Amino acid sequence: MGDPGGSGQSSRVSYDGIHVRDGLVVDTVVVTCLPIPRQVLVHAVLQIQVAGLWVRQGRDRLLDQVDTPLAAIDLNAPCRAGTWRTWVRVAGVNPDGTGFEFTTTSPPVPLASCG
């Protein structure tokens, strides 16, 4: 995924894939930014769909890194049957001092059981 705004920043978000492990819904988010930003802040959380709305589950995770092209965050929440996704917001400062910011989500994943 490229950064909107034409700053030359190319950022990509990848997901390990939502799955159930030990009674928890888990996912790992990896953000790659090139060129290496001066700073990048990644905010990520798991969400479940309830009555057509996406509701945060588990703890929001924040990662603030300086001078690195890679950021990884592990997420987990108590398992409930339903449709899940991972929400991610990335913001940072490019080497030239310009800012970048975007929000993205993983594809929804239906979980029928927590077993």
Summary of the structure (lengths in Angstrom):
residues: 115
radius of gyration: 15.1
end to end distance: 33.8
largest distance: 49.1
contacts: 346
relative contact order: 0.29
helix: 0%
strand: 68%
